[in-house]
Amino acid sequence: MTRAYVLIKARAGKSPDVAKAVGKIAGVKSAHTCWGQPDIFAFVEATDERALANLVLAKIQAVDGVLETDTHIVIEG
C-alpha cells in the first residue's frame, strides 16, 4: 500500500467545494481545508505508486477548482 499527503492549491473561494469533491474520490481517506498554503491537505492510499499517480493526475487534478498539487509519499509510520 502506498500512502501520501497531497497538498492542493485551489482557485480563490473554491477551497471548501474542492475539498468536498476530493474527499469523495475513491482512495482519498481525508481532505481538509486549511488557512495558509496549501489550501487543502488530502491523505490518500493506493495499491502502488502507479495507482497513486493515476489517483492524483487523473482524478484529483481533474476536480474543478484544483490549480496545483504537490504529492508527498509516506515512507514510514
ZITA-V645717 format. One record per residue. N is the residue number from 1. PSI is psi in whole degrees, -180 to 180 (* if undefined). NEAR is the number of other C-alpha atoms within 8 Angstrom. Layout:
n: <N & N>
psi: <PSI & PSI>
near: <NEAR & NEAR>
This chain:
n: <1 & 2 & 3 & 4 & 5 & 6 & 7 & 8 & 9 & 10 & 11 & 12 & 13 & 14 & 15 & 16 & 17 & 18 & 19 & 20 & 21 & 22 & 23 & 24 & 25 & 26 & 27 & 28 & 29 & 30 & 31 & 32 & 33 & 34 & 35 & 36 & 37 & 38 & 39 & 40 & 41 & 42 & 43 & 44 & 45 & 46 & 47 & 48 & 49 & 50 & 51 & 52 & 53 & 54 & 55 & 56 & 57 & 58 & 59 & 60 & 61 & 62 & 63 & 64 & 65 & 66 & 67 & 68 & 69 & 70 & 71 & 72 & 73 & 74 & 75 & 76 & 77>
psi: <132 & 126 & 148 & 158 & 130 & 118 & 126 & 129 & 128 & 158 & 147 & 130 & -2 & -3 & -48 & -42 & -41 & -46 & -41 & -45 & -44 & -41 & -20 & -8 & 134 & 132 & -19 & 117 & -31 & 153 & 123 & 135 & 151 & 158 & 146 & -163 & 138 & 174 & -32 & 137 & 127 & 139 & 127 & 157 & 140 & 162 & -32 & -179 & -33 & -44 & -36 & -46 & -43 & -43 & -47 & -51 & -41 & -25 & -58 & -46 & -15 & -11 & 132 & 126 & -14 & 123 & -34 & 147 & 154 & 114 & 132 & 108 & 134 & 129 & -21 & 160 & *>
near: <6 & 11 & 10 & 11 & 12 & 13 & 12 & 14 & 12 & 13 & 9 & 5 & 5 & 9 & 13 & 8 & 7 & 13 & 12 & 9 & 9 & 12 & 11 & 7 & 9 & 4 & 8 & 13 & 9 & 8 & 13 & 8 & 10 & 9 & 6 & 5 & 7 & 10 & 13 & 15 & 13 & 15 & 12 & 12 & 12 & 12 & 8 & 8 & 8 & 6 & 9 & 12 & 9 & 9 & 11 & 11 & 9 & 9 & 10 & 11 & 11 & 8 & 10 & 5 & 9 & 14 & 9 & 8 & 11 & 7 & 8 & 7 & 8 & 9 & 4 & 3 & 3>
